[in-house]
């Protein structure tokens, strides 16, 4: 994993499709989707996110997915079956997703939140919220 380091911020990836950075001071991984991603790209990015979280033992995950129009049903199920168990078992305690309201991504977010709440057994388990702006998302992530 090649990365450019600037103080305590590591830019893990920057290309036409996304920007991924790690802020070691805040223990936060930030992902910006720059354009809508197809199924294979979504899955590759999510696997990379898990690797980064494992490598740096991060506590907070911020995903700006405004550029994504939707997740198809297969990808939504794959997210739940393959990514969520590993994310729930990771060091991440809060996951904030910035998205446009009333989009198909909103439906996926509602399902993720519903399932996380239904399966929660401990108060310290992964928390998930959606926001329409990044400032509110960061405030929630870093607040008590």
N, C-alpha and C positions, 0 to 999 in steps of 0.2 A: 504494500500500500504506500504509494508515493505521496508525500505531503509537503506543502510549503508552510513553514512555521513563522508566525509573526507574534512576538511576545507569547501570550498564553492562548493564542488562537491558531488552530491548525486548519488550513484549507485542504481538505481531503480530496475534493474533486470540484472542478469547475469546467463545464462544457456547455454546449448549446441546449442541453435538456435539463440540467440541474446544477445546483451549487450546494455542496455539503461542507460544513465546517464544524469543528469541535472547539468549544471554549472551555479550556481546562480549569480556569478560575471559577466559572459558574457550574462546571460539571454538566454542560449542556451540548447536545448534538442538535444542529439546525440543518434542515433540508429545505431548499427552495426548488420547487418544480417550475421550470421556465416555460414548458409547453406540455401539452397533453402527451402522455406516454402510453404506448401500446402494452399489451399484456406482458410480454417477455421483459420489456424494460422495467415495468413496475416490479416484477418479481426479482429481477437482478438488483434493483435499487434497495428493495426491502432486505434482501440477503446481505447486501453491503452494510446497511444500517445495523443489522444484528452483529456483524463482525466488528464494526466500529465501537458499538456499545460494549461488547465483550473486551476489546483491546484496552479501552480507556476507563472502563467501569463507571460509566456516566449515570447520573441520577435523573436528568431531564431530557425530554425529547420534544423538539418543536418542528412540526412539519407544516410548511406553507404550500398547500396543494390547490391554490386558486386556479392554476392553469389546467388542472385535471377536470375533465367534464364529468367523468363517472368512473366507477370500477365495475367491470362486468361481473355477473354472478359467479363465474368460475374463479375470478381473481379474488372476489370478496370471500368466497369459501376457502380458497387457498390461504388467504391472509389469516383467517381464523384458525384453520387446521395446522398450518406450518409456522406462521410467524408469531401469533399471539401466545402460544405456550412458551416459546423461548423468550419472548418479551416479558411475559409475566414472571418468568423465573430469573430474569436479569436483575441488574442493579437499578434499573429505571423505576422511579416511583410515580412520576407524572409525565403524561403525554398530552401535549396541546396540539391541536390541528387548526390551522387558519384556512378557512374556505369561504367561498361565496355562499351566502344563504340561499336556500330554496333551490339547490342544485341536486343532481343525482348523487353527488358526494355526500351531501347532507343525509341522505337516506342510509348510506353505508355507516356514517358516523353514529347515527341514532341506533343502528343495530349493534355496533361495537360497544357503545355505552351500555345499552340494555343487557347485552350478554356479560360484560364485565361485572356489572352490578349484580346480576342474577347468580354468577358463579363466585362472587367474593365471599371469602370465609374469614379473612383477617382484616382489621382496619388499615393495615399498612400496605395493602395490595395496590397494584397499579391503578392509578386514577387517570381518567380520560375526559377531556373537555374540548369543545369546539368554540372557535372565536371568529369574528369577522375582521379583526385587526390584530396585528402582531403585538402591539403594545399591551393590550389586555391579556393576550396569551402569555407573554413574558411575566407580567405582573402576577398572574395566577400561578405560573410555574415556580417562581422564586419566592412567593409569599408563603406564610406558614400554613 
